[in-house]
């Protein structure tokens, strides 16, 4: 009886997994069982850290906006600015506001001063 060579599909699957783990160290890049475990772990970590990165960037933008806004006046803060922007229906997200805070503070000052004037004027006249 002739010998049958087997395992093409399994070998292709293992090679594909090894290509994913080629940059791992030690047995994590050589042994199939540990490669599959490390692949699962790596994919879970990358998914988790992408979400964490979004949270961290939002936190950074808020900090930058708040730092620039507090230079304008002692009583004016980030939360009041965002609240007034929503009242005025100005569609600027935190990323754009943070970029303005870094590159062009005068533009952010002008926007916040206009919002403060209009909101104060409406509150003093009783129009809300």
Secondary structure as a PSIPRED ss2 file (coil, helix, strand):
# PSIPRED VFORMAT (PSIPRED V4.0)

   1 X C   1.000  0.000  0.000
   2 X C   1.000  0.000  0.000
   3 X C   1.000  0.000  0.000
   4 X C   1.000  0.000  0.000
   5 X C   1.000  0.000  0.000
   6 X C   1.000  0.000  0.000
   7 X C   1.000  0.000  0.000
   8 X H   0.000  1.000  0.000
   9 X H   0.000  1.000  0.000
  10 X H   0.000  1.000  0.000
  11 X H   0.000  1.000  0.000
  12 X H   0.000  1.000  0.000
  13 X H   0.000  1.000  0.000
  14 X H   0.000  1.000  0.000
  15 X H   0.000  1.000  0.000
  16 X H   0.000  1.000  0.000
  17 X H   0.000  1.000  0.000
  18 X H   0.000  1.000  0.000
  19 X H   0.000  1.000  0.000
  20 X H   0.000  1.000  0.000
  21 X C   1.000  0.000  0.000
  22 X C   1.000  0.000  0.000
  23 X C   1.000  0.000  0.000
  24 X C   1.000  0.000  0.000
  25 X C   1.000  0.000  0.000
  26 X H   0.000  1.000  0.000
  27 X H   0.000  1.000  0.000
  28 X H   0.000  1.000  0.000
  29 X H   0.000  1.000  0.000
  30 X C   1.000  0.000  0.000
  31 X C   1.000  0.000  0.000
  32 X H   0.000  1.000  0.000
  33 X H   0.000  1.000  0.000
  34 X H   0.000  1.000  0.000
  35 X H   0.000  1.000  0.000
  36 X H   0.000  1.000  0.000
  37 X H   0.000  1.000  0.000
  38 X H   0.000  1.000  0.000
  39 X H   0.000  1.000  0.000
  40 X H   0.000  1.000  0.000
  41 X H   0.000  1.000  0.000
  42 X H   0.000  1.000  0.000
  43 X H   0.000  1.000  0.000
  44 X H   0.000  1.000  0.000
  45 X H   0.000  1.000  0.000
  46 X H   0.000  1.000  0.000
  47 X H   0.000  1.000  0.000
  48 X H   0.000  1.000  0.000
  49 X H   0.000  1.000  0.000
  50 X H   0.000  1.000  0.000
  51 X H   0.000  1.000  0.000
  52 X H   0.000  1.000  0.000
  53 X H   0.000  1.000  0.000
  54 X H   0.000  1.000  0.000
  55 X H   0.000  1.000  0.000
  56 X H   0.000  1.000  0.000
  57 X H   0.000  1.000  0.000
  58 X H   0.000  1.000  0.000
  59 X H   0.000  1.000  0.000
  60 X H   0.000  1.000  0.000
  61 X H   0.000  1.000  0.000
  62 X H   0.000  1.000  0.000
  63 X H   0.000  1.000  0.000
  64 X H   0.000  1.000  0.000
  65 X H   0.000  1.000  0.000
  66 X H   0.000  1.000  0.000
  67 X H   0.000  1.000  0.000
  68 X H   0.000  1.000  0.000
  69 X H   0.000  1.000  0.000
  70 X H   0.000  1.000  0.000
  71 X H   0.000  1.000  0.000
  72 X H   0.000  1.000  0.000
  73 X C   1.000  0.000  0.000
  74 X C   1.000  0.000  0.000
  75 X C   1.000  0.000  0.000
  76 X C   1.000  0.000  0.000
  77 X C   1.000  0.000  0.000
  78 X H   0.000  1.000  0.000
  79 X H   0.000  1.000  0.000
  80 X H   0.000  1.000  0.000
  81 X H   0.000  1.000  0.000
  82 X H   0.000  1.000  0.000
  83 X H   0.000  1.000  0.000
  84 X H   0.000  1.000  0.000
  85 X H   0.000  1.000  0.000
  86 X H   0.000  1.000  0.000
  87 X H   0.000  1.000  0.000
  88 X H   0.000  1.000  0.000
  89 X C   1.000  0.000  0.000
  90 X C   1.000  0.000  0.000
  91 X C   1.000  0.000  0.000
  92 X C   1.000  0.000  0.000
  93 X C   1.000  0.000  0.000
  94 X H   0.000  1.000  0.000
  95 X H   0.000  1.000  0.000
  96 X H   0.000  1.000  0.000
  97 X H   0.000  1.000  0.000
  98 X H   0.000  1.000  0.000
  99 X H   0.000  1.000  0.000
 100 X H   0.000  1.000  0.000
 101 X H   0.000  1.000  0.000
 102 X H   0.000  1.000  0.000
 103 X H   0.000  1.000  0.000
 104 X C   1.000  0.000  0.000
 105 X H   0.000  1.000  0.000
 106 X H   0.000  1.000  0.000
 107 X H   0.000  1.000  0.000
 108 X H   0.000  1.000  0.000
 109 X H   0.000  1.000  0.000
 110 X H   0.000  1.000  0.000
 111 X H   0.000  1.000  0.000
 112 X H   0.000  1.000  0.000
 113 X H   0.000  1.000  0.000
 114 X H   0.000  1.000  0.000
 115 X H   0.000  1.000  0.000
 116 X H   0.000  1.000  0.000
 117 X H   0.000  1.000  0.000
 118 X H   0.000  1.000  0.000
 119 X H   0.000  1.000  0.000
 120 X H   0.000  1.000  0.000
 121 X H   0.000  1.000  0.000
 122 X H   0.000  1.000  0.000
 123 X H   0.000  1.000  0.000
 124 X H   0.000  1.000  0.000
 125 X H   0.000  1.000  0.000
 126 X C   1.000  0.000  0.000
 127 X C   1.000  0.000  0.000
 128 X C   1.000  0.000  0.000
